[in-house]
Amino acid sequence: MSNRTSELNRTTNETKIQLAFSIDGEGQADIQTGVPFMDHMLDLFAKHGQFDLTVKADGDVEIDDHHTTEDIGICLGLALKEALGDKKGIKRYGNAFVPMDETLAQVVVDLSNRPHFEMRGEFPAQKVGTFDTELVHEFLWKLALEARMNLHVIIHYGSNTHHMIEAVFKALARALDEATIIDPRVKGVPSTKGML
């Protein structure tokens, strides 16, 4: 198997982000974003996807967490796309249900090179601690756009906002783990078009 990893640095007037990502990892994470809730979610993402992920972010969190969260989504999407390379042999599709106490979340992905994002479900609270829950949508949409994947997130039910977001991140990780697996039966790319 080829070395499916990527590293990138992205600097804007609002954020400076260093990110390293490995698809075929061991669930190791070193996350320092300046946004504690995102640290927690990205740590879960690495662990449940068996990805290795390092993120160092320095952003204008004194304003709010928006730019940092959004730009991490952009960087992780770019890193995933680069690490996938030509996508030969991958399963392409992934689907995961994750329960967490009263919550059930589902994430379905297609590594299709056709970016699209759909999210069904509302968070009952506008904040978890100091984190604005609307930023989950921003993160996921930018991730889908830059990874050029079709991403569907469905929160079937739940009442605790922390549980709901955590279940989404765990399901995202497990769906991506499934979609990125190399299937020895797949010759070339899994598309009748001959490319993804």
Secondary structure, DSSP 8 states (H G I E B T S, - for coil): ----EEEEEEE-SSEEEEEEEESS--S-EEEE-S-HHHHHHHHHHHHHHT-EEEEEEEE-TTT-SHHHHHHHHHHHHHHHHHHHTT-TTB--EEEEEEEETTEEEEEEEE--S--EEEEE---S-SEETTEETTHHHHHHHHHHHHHT-EEEEEEEE-S-HHHHHHHHHHHHHHHHHHHH-B-TT--S-SSTTS--
